[in-house]
Amino acid sequence: MTKWMTVEQAAEYLQMGKSTVYKLLREGRIPAHKAGREWRFDAAELDEWLKAGKLALPKEKKA
């Protein structure tokens, strides 16, 4: 059974701010599904995403 979460619930689950979740959504870096005008998150997909290390920011290149 899939546990669906709102942006607020996903932010709390991931222990980050809602603005960070929205930023990741805009960048297409977080697994999410659109339901009408709202975003929904599958807890199992978020767990896999975290385990895969997808949250890590890319390292900046030094000149």
Distance bins in CASP14 RR format, pairs under 12 A and 6 or more apart:
PFRMAT RR
TARGET T0000
AUTHOR 0000-0000-0000
RMODE 2
METHOD distances of the structure
MODEL  1
1 42 0 0 0 0 0 1 0 0 0 0 0
1 43 0 0 0 0 0 1 0 0 0 0 0
1 44 0 0 0 0 1 0 0 0 0 0 0
2 33 0 0 0 0 1 0 0 0 0 0 0
2 40 0 0 0 0 1 0 0 0 0 0 0
2 41 0 0 0 0 0 1 0 0 0 0 0
2 42 1 0 1 0 0 0 0 0 0 0 0
2 43 1 0 0 1 0 0 0 0 0 0 0
2 44 1 0 0 1 0 0 0 0 0 0 0
2 45 0 0 0 0 1 0 0 0 0 0 0
2 46 0 0 0 0 0 1 0 0 0 0 0
3 9 0 0 0 0 1 0 0 0 0 0 0
3 10 0 0 0 0 0 1 0 0 0 0 0
3 13 0 0 0 0 1 0 0 0 0 0 0
3 40 0 0 0 0 0 1 0 0 0 0 0
3 41 0 0 0 0 1 0 0 0 0 0 0
3 42 1 0 0 1 0 0 0 0 0 0 0
3 43 1 0 1 0 0 0 0 0 0 0 0
3 44 1 0 0 1 0 0 0 0 0 0 0
3 45 0 0 0 0 0 1 0 0 0 0 0
3 46 0 0 0 0 1 0 0 0 0 0 0
3 47 0 0 0 0 0 1 0 0 0 0 0
4 10 0 0 0 0 1 0 0 0 0 0 0
4 13 0 0 0 0 0 1 0 0 0 0 0
4 32 0 0 0 0 0 1 0 0 0 0 0
4 33 0 0 0 0 1 0 0 0 0 0 0
4 35 0 0 0 0 1 0 0 0 0 0 0
4 38 0 0 0 0 0 1 0 0 0 0 0
4 39 0 0 0 0 0 1 0 0 0 0 0
4 40 1 0 1 0 0 0 0 0 0 0 0
4 41 1 0 0 1 0 0 0 0 0 0 0
4 42 1 0 0 1 0 0 0 0 0 0 0
4 43 1 0 0 1 0 0 0 0 0 0 0
4 44 0 0 0 0 0 1 0 0 0 0 0
4 45 0 0 0 0 0 1 0 0 0 0 0
4 46 0 0 0 0 0 1 0 0 0 0 0
5 11 0 0 0 0 1 0 0 0 0 0 0
5 12 0 0 0 0 1 0 0 0 0 0 0
5 13 1 0 0 1 0 0 0 0 0 0 0
5 14 0 0 0 0 1 0 0 0 0 0 0
5 21 0 0 0 0 0 1 0 0 0 0 0
5 30 0 0 0 0 0 1 0 0 0 0 0
5 31 0 0 0 0 0 1 0 0 0 0 0
5 32 0 0 0 0 1 0 0 0 0 0 0
5 33 0 0 0 0 0 1 0 0 0 0 0
5 35 0 0 0 0 0 1 0 0 0 0 0
5 38 0 0 0 0 0 1 0 0 0 0 0
5 39 0 0 0 0 1 0 0 0 0 0 0
5 40 1 0 0 1 0 0 0 0 0 0 0
5 41 1 0 1 0 0 0 0 0 0 0 0
5 42 1 0 0 1 0 0 0 0 0 0 0
5 43 1 0 0 1 0 0 0 0 0 0 0
5 44 0 0 0 0 0 1 0 0 0 0 0
5 45 0 0 0 0 0 1 0 0 0 0 0
5 46 1 0 0 1 0 0 0 0 0 0 0
5 47 0 0 0 0 0 1 0 0 0 0 0
6 12 0 0 0 0 1 0 0 0 0 0 0
6 13 0 0 0 0 0 1 0 0 0 0 0
6 18 0 0 0 0 1 0 0 0 0 0 0
6 21 0 0 0 0 0 1 0 0 0 0 0
6 32 0 0 0 0 0 1 0 0 0 0 0
6 33 0 0 0 0 0 1 0 0 0 0 0
6 35 0 0 0 0 1 0 0 0 0 0 0
6 38 1 0 0 1 0 0 0 0 0 0 0
6 39 1 0 0 1 0 0 0 0 0 0 0
6 40 1 0 0 1 0 0 0 0 0 0 0
6 41 1 0 0 1 0 0 0 0 0 0 0
6 43 0 0 0 0 0 1 0 0 0 0 0
7 13 0 0 0 0 0 1 0 0 0 0 0
7 14 0 0 0 0 0 1 0 0 0 0 0
7 16 0 0 0 0 0 1 0 0 0 0 0
7 17 0 0 0 0 1 0 0 0 0 0 0
7 18 1 0 1 0 0 0 0 0 0 0 0
7 19 0 0 0 0 0 1 0 0 0 0 0
7 20 0 0 0 0 0 1 0 0 0 0 0
7 21 1 0 1 0 0 0 0 0 0 0 0
7 22 1 0 0 1 0 0 0 0 0 0 0
7 23 0 0 0 0 0 1 0 0 0 0 0
7 24 0 0 0 0 0 1 0 0 0 0 0
7 25 1 0 0 1 0 0 0 0 0 0 0
7 30 0 0 0 0 0 1 0 0 0 0 0
7 32 0 0 0 0 1 0 0 0 0 0 0
7 33 0 0 0 0 0 1 0 0 0 0 0
7 34 0 0 0 0 0 1 0 0 0 0 0
7 35 0 0 0 0 0 1 0 0 0 0 0
7 37 0 0 0 0 0 1 0 0 0 0 0
7 38 1 0 0 1 0 0 0 0 0 0 0
7 39 1 0 1 0 0 0 0 0 0 0 0
7 40 0 0 0 0 1 0 0 0 0 0 0
7 41 1 0 0 1 0 0 0 0 0 0 0
7 46 0 0 0 0 0 1 0 0 0 0 0
8 14 0 0 0 0 0 1 0 0 0 0 0
8 16 0 0 0 0 0 1 0 0 0 0 0
8 17 0 0 0 0 1 0 0 0 0 0 0
8 18 1 0 0 1 0 0 0 0 0 0 0
8 19 0 0 0 0 0 1 0 0 0 0 0
8 21 0 0 0 0 1 0 0 0 0 0 0
8 22 0 0 0 0 0 1 0 0 0 0 0
8 38 0 0 0 0 0 1 0 0 0 0 0
8 39 0 0 0 0 0 1 0 0 0 0 0
8 40 0 0 0 0 0 1 0 0 0 0 0
8 41 0 0 0 0 0 1 0 0 0 0 0
9 15 0 0 0 0 0 1 0 0 0 0 0
9 17 0 0 0 0 0 1 0 0 0 0 0
9 18 0 0 0 0 0 1 0 0 0 0 0
9 21 0 0 0 0 0 1 0 0 0 0 0
9 38 0 0 0 0 0 1 0 0 0 0 0
9 39 0 0 0 0 0 1 0 0 0 0 0
9 40 0 0 0 0 1 0 0 0 0 0 0
9 41 1 0 0 1 0 0 0 0 0 0 0
9 42 0 0 0 0 0 1 0 0 0 0 0
9 43 0 0 0 0 1 0 0 0 0 0 0
9 46 0 0 0 0 0 1 0 0 0 0 0
10 16 0 0 0 0 1 0 0 0 0 0 0
10 17 0 0 0 0 1 0 0 0 0 0 0
10 18 0 0 0 0 1 0 0 0 0 0 0
10 20 0 0 0 0 0 1 0 0 0 0 0
10 21 1 0 1 0 0 0 0 0 0 0 0
10 22 0 0 0 0 0 1 0 0 0 0 0
10 24 0 0 0 0 1 0 0 0 0 0 0
10 25 0 0 0 0 1 0 0 0 0 0 0
10 30 0 0 0 0 1 0 0 0 0 0 0
10 31 0 0 0 0 0 1 0 0 0 0 0
10 32 1 0 0 1 0 0 0 0 0 0 0
10 33 0 0 0 0 0 1 0 0 0 0 0
10 38 0 0 0 0 0 1 0 0 0 0 0
10 39 0 0 0 0 1 0 0 0 0 0 0
10 40 0 0 0 0 1 0 0 0 0 0 0
10 41 1 0 1 0 0 0 0 0 0 0 0
10 42 0 0 0 0 1 0 0 0 0 0 0
10 43 0 0 0 0 1 0 0 0 0 0 0
10 45 0 0 0 0 0 1 0 0 0 0 0
10 46 1 0 0 1 0 0 0 0 0 0 0
10 47 0 0 0 0 0 1 0 0 0 0 0
10 49 0 0 0 0 0 1 0 0 0 0 0
10 50 0 0 0 0 0 1 0 0 0 0 0
11 17 1 0 1 0 0 0 0 0 0 0 0
11 18 1 0 1 0 0 0 0 0 0 0 0
11 19 0 0 0 0 1 0 0 0 0 0 0
11 20 1 0 0 1 0 0 0 0 0 0 0
11 21 1 0 1 0 0 0 0 0 0 0 0
11 22 0 0 0 0 1 0 0 0 0 0 0
11 23 0 0 0 0 0 1 0 0 0 0 0
11 24 0 0 0 0 0 1 0 0 0 0 0
11 25 0 0 0 0 0 1 0 0 0 0 0
11 30 0 0 0 0 0 1 0 0 0 0 0
11 32 0 0 0 0 0 1 0 0 0 0 0
11 39 0 0 0 0 0 1 0 0 0 0 0
11 41 0 0 0 0 1 0 0 0 0 0 0
11 46 0 0 0 0 0 1 0 0 0 0 0
12 18 0 0 0 0 1 0 0 0 0 0 0
12 20 0 0 0 0 0 1 0 0 0 0 0
12 21 0 0 0 0 1 0 0 0 0 0 0
12 41 0 0 0 0 0 1 0 0 0 0 0
12 43 0 0 0 0 0 1 0 0 0 0 0
12 46 0 0 0 0 0 1 0 0 0 0 0
13 21 0 0 0 0 1 0 0 0 0 0 0
13 30 0 0 0 0 0 1 0 0 0 0 0
13 41 1 0 0 1 0 0 0 0 0 0 0
13 42 0 0 0 0 0 1 0 0 0 0 0
13 43 1 0 0 1 0 0 0 0 0 0 0
13 44 0 0 0 0 0 1 0 0 0 0 0
13 45 0 0 0 0 0 1 0 0 0 0 0
13 46 1 0 0 1 0 0 0 0 0 0 0
13 47 0 0 0 0 1 0 0 0 0 0 0
13 49 0 0 0 0 0 1 0 0 0 0 0
13 50 0 0 0 0 1 0 0 0 0 0 0
14 20 0 0 0 0 1 0 0 0 0 0 0
14 21 1 0 0 1 0 0 0 0 0 0 0
14 24 0 0 0 0 1 0 0 0 0 0 0
14 30 0 0 0 0 1 0 0 0 0 0 0
14 31 0 0 0 0 0 1 0 0 0 0 0
14 32 0 0 0 0 0 1 0 0 0 0 0
14 41 0 0 0 0 1 0 0 0 0 0 0
14 43 0 0 0 0 0 1 0 0 0 0 0
14 45 0 0 0 0 0 1 0 0 0 0 0
14 46 1 0 0 1 0 0 0 0 0 0 0
14 47 0 0 0 0 0 1 0 0 0 0 0
14 49 0 0 0 0 1 0 0 0 0 0 0
14 50 1 0 0 1 0 0 0 0 0 0 0
14 54 0 0 0 0 0 1 0 0 0 0 0
14 55 0 0 0 0 1 0 0 0 0 0 0
15 21 0 0 0 0 0 1 0 0 0 0 0
15 46 0 0 0 0 0 1 0 0 0 0 0
15 50 0 0 0 0 0 1 0 0 0 0 0
15 55 0 0 0 0 0 1 0 0 0 0 0
16 22 0 0 0 0 0 1 0 0 0 0 0
16 23 0 0 0 0 1 0 0 0 0 0 0
16 24 0 0 0 0 1 0 0 0 0 0 0
16 30 0 0 0 0 0 1 0 0 0 0 0
16 46 0 0 0 0 0 1 0 0 0 0 0
16 50 0 0 0 0 0 1 0 0 0 0 0
16 55 0 0 0 0 1 0 0 0 0 0 0
17 23 0 0 0 0 1 0 0 0 0 0 0
17 24 0 0 0 0 0 1 0 0 0 0 0
18 24 0 0 0 0 0 1 0 0 0 0 0
18 25 0 0 0 0 0 1 0 0 0 0 0
18 39 0 0 0 0 0 1 0 0 0 0 0
19 25 0 0 0 0 0 1 0 0 0 0 0
19 26 0 0 0 0 0 1 0 0 0 0 0
20 26 0 0 0 0 0 1 0 0 0 0 0
20 27 0 0 0 0 0 1 0 0 0 0 0
20 29 0 0 0 0 0 1 0 0 0 0 0
20 30 0 0 0 0 1 0 0 0 0 0 0
20 55 0 0 0 0 1 0 0 0 0 0 0
20 57 0 0 0 0 0 1 0 0 0 0 0
21 27 0 0 0 0 0 1 0 0 0 0 0
21 28 0 0 0 0 0 1 0 0 0 0 0
21 29 0 0 0 0 0 1 0 0 0 0 0
21 30 1 0 0 1 0 0 0 0 0 0 0
21 31 0 0 0 0 0 1 0 0 0 0 0
21 32 0 0 0 0 1 0 0 0 0 0 0
21 39 0 0 0 0 1 0 0 0 0 0 0
21 40 0 0 0 0 0 1 0 0 0 0 0
21 41 0 0 0 0 1 0 0 0 0 0 0
21 46 0 0 0 0 0 1 0 0 0 0 0
21 55 0 0 0 0 0 1 0 0 0 0 0
22 28 0 0 0 0 0 1 0 0 0 0 0
22 29 0 0 0 0 0 1 0 0 0 0 0
22 30 0 0 0 0 1 0 0 0 0 0 0
22 32 0 0 0 0 0 1 0 0 0 0 0
22 39 0 0 0 0 1 0 0 0 0 0 0
23 29 0 0 0 0 1 0 0 0 0 0 0
23 30 0 0 0 0 1 0 0 0 0 0 0
23 55 0 0 0 0 0 1 0 0 0 0 0
23 57 0 0 0 0 0 1 0 0 0 0 0
24 30 1 1 0 0 0 0 0 0 0 0 0
24 31 0 0 0 0 1 0 0 0 0 0 0
24 32 0 0 0 0 1 0 0 0 0 0 0
24 39 0 0 0 0 0 1 0 0 0 0 0
24 41 0 0 0 0 0 1 0 0 0 0 0
24 46 0 0 0 0 0 1 0 0 0 0 0
24 49 0 0 0 0 1 0 0 0 0 0 0
24 50 0 0 0 0 0 1 0 0 0 0 0
24 54 0 0 0 0 1 0 0 0 0 0 0
24 55 0 0 0 0 1 0 0 0 0 0 0
24 56 0 0 0 0 0 1 0 0 0 0 0
24 57 0 0 0 0 0 1 0 0 0 0 0
25 31 0 0 0 0 0 1 0 0 0 0 0
25 32 1 0 1 0 0 0 0 0 0 0 0
25 33 0 0 0 0 0 1 0 0 0 0 0
25 34 0 0 0 0 1 0 0 0 0 0 0
25 38 0 0 0 0 0 1 0 0 0 0 0
25 39 1 0 0 1 0 0 0 0 0 0 0
25 40 0 0 0 0 0 1 0 0 0 0 0
25 41 0 0 0 0 1 0 0 0 0 0 0
26 32 0 0 0 0 0 1 0 0 0 0 0
26 39 0 0 0 0 0 1 0 0 0 0 0
27 54 0 0 0 0 0 1 0 0 0 0 0
27 55 0 0 0 0 0 1 0 0 0 0 0
27 57 0 0 0 0 0 1 0 0 0 0 0
27 58 0 0 0 0 0 1 0 0 0 0 0
28 34 0 0 0 0 0 1 0 0 0 0 0
28 39 0 0 0 0 0 1 0 0 0 0 0
28 49 0 0 0 0 0 1 0 0 0 0 0
28 54 0 0 0 0 0 1 0 0 0 0 0
29 49 0 0 0 0 1 0 0 0 0 0 0
29 52 0 0 0 0 0 1 0 0 0 0 0
29 53 0 0 0 0 0 1 0 0 0 0 0
29 54 1 0 0 1 0 0 0 0 0 0 0
29 55 1 0 0 1 0 0 0 0 0 0 0
29 56 0 0 0 0 0 1 0 0 0 0 0
29 57 0 0 0 0 1 0 0 0 0 0 0
29 58 0 0 0 0 0 1 0 0 0 0 0
30 39 0 0 0 0 1 0 0 0 0 0 0
30 40 0 0 0 0 0 1 0 0 0 0 0
30 41 1 0 0 1 0 0 0 0 0 0 0
30 42 0 0 0 0 0 1 0 0 0 0 0
30 45 0 0 0 0 1 0 0 0 0 0 0
30 46 1 0 0 1 0 0 0 0 0 0 0
30 48 0 0 0 0 0 1 0 0 0 0 0
30 49 1 0 0 1 0 0 0 0 0 0 0
30 50 0 0 0 0 0 1 0 0 0 0 0
30 52 0 0 0 0 0 1 0 0 0 0 0
30 53 0 0 0 0 0 1 0 0 0 0 0
30 54 1 0 0 1 0 0 0 0 0 0 0
30 55 0 0 0 0 1 0 0 0 0 0 0
31 39 0 0 0 0 0 1 0 0 0 0 0
31 40 0 0 0 0 0 1 0 0 0 0 0
31 41 1 0 0 1 0 0 0 0 0 0 0
31 42 1 0 0 1 0 0 0 0 0 0 0
31 43 0 0 0 0 0 1 0 0 0 0 0
31 44 0 0 0 0 1 0 0 0 0 0 0
31 45 1 0 1 0 0 0 0 0 0 0 0
31 46 1 0 0 1 0 0 0 0 0 0 0
31 47 0 0 0 0 0 1 0 0 0 0 0
31 48 1 0 0 1 0 0 0 0 0 0 0
31 49 1 0 1 0 0 0 0 0 0 0 0
31 50 0 0 0 0 0 1 0 0 0 0 0
31 52 0 0 0 0 0 1 0 0 0 0 0
31 54 0 0 0 0 1 0 0 0 0 0 0
31 55 0 0 0 0 0 1 0 0 0 0 0
32 38 0 0 0 0 0 1 0 0 0 0 0
32 39 1 0 1 0 0 0 0 0 0 0 0
32 40 1 0 0 1 0 0 0 0 0 0 0
32 41 1 0 1 0 0 0 0 0 0 0 0
32 42 0 0 0 0 1 0 0 0 0 0 0
32 43 0 0 0 0 0 1 0 0 0 0 0
32 45 0 0 0 0 1 0 0 0 0 0 0
32 46 0 0 0 0 1 0 0 0 0 0 0
32 49 0 0 0 0 1 0 0 0 0 0 0
33 39 1 0 0 1 0 0 0 0 0 0 0
33 40 1 0 1 0 0 0 0 0 0 0 0
33 41 1 0 0 1 0 0 0 0 0 0 0
33 42 1 0 0 1 0 0 0 0 0 0 0
33 45 0 0 0 0 1 0 0 0 0 0 0
33 46 0 0 0 0 0 1 0 0 0 0 0
34 40 1 0 0 1 0 0 0 0 0 0 0
34 41 0 0 0 0 0 1 0 0 0 0 0
35 41 0 0 0 0 0 1 0 0 0 0 0
35 42 0 0 0 0 0 1 0 0 0 0 0
40 46 0 0 0 0 0 1 0 0 0 0 0
41 47 0 0 0 0 0 1 0 0 0 0 0
41 48 0 0 0 0 0 1 0 0 0 0 0
41 49 0 0 0 0 1 0 0 0 0 0 0
41 50 0 0 0 0 0 1 0 0 0 0 0
42 48 0 0 0 0 1 0 0 0 0 0 0
42 49 0 0 0 0 1 0 0 0 0 0 0
43 49 0 0 0 0 0 1 0 0 0 0 0
43 50 0 0 0 0 0 1 0 0 0 0 0
44 50 0 0 0 0 0 1 0 0 0 0 0
44 51 0 0 0 0 0 1 0 0 0 0 0
45 51 0 0 0 0 0 1 0 0 0 0 0
45 52 0 0 0 0 0 1 0 0 0 0 0
45 54 0 0 0 0 0 1 0 0 0 0 0
46 52 0 0 0 0 0 1 0 0 0 0 0
46 53 0 0 0 0 0 1 0 0 0 0 0
46 54 0 0 0 0 1 0 0 0 0 0 0
46 55 0 0 0 0 1 0 0 0 0 0 0
47 53 0 0 0 0 0 1 0 0 0 0 0
47 54 0 0 0 0 0 1 0 0 0 0 0
47 55 0 0 0 0 0 1 0 0 0 0 0
48 54 0 0 0 0 1 0 0 0 0 0 0
48 55 0 0 0 0 0 1 0 0 0 0 0
49 55 1 0 0 1 0 0 0 0 0 0 0
49 56 0 0 0 0 0 1 0 0 0 0 0
50 56 0 0 0 0 0 1 0 0 0 0 0
END
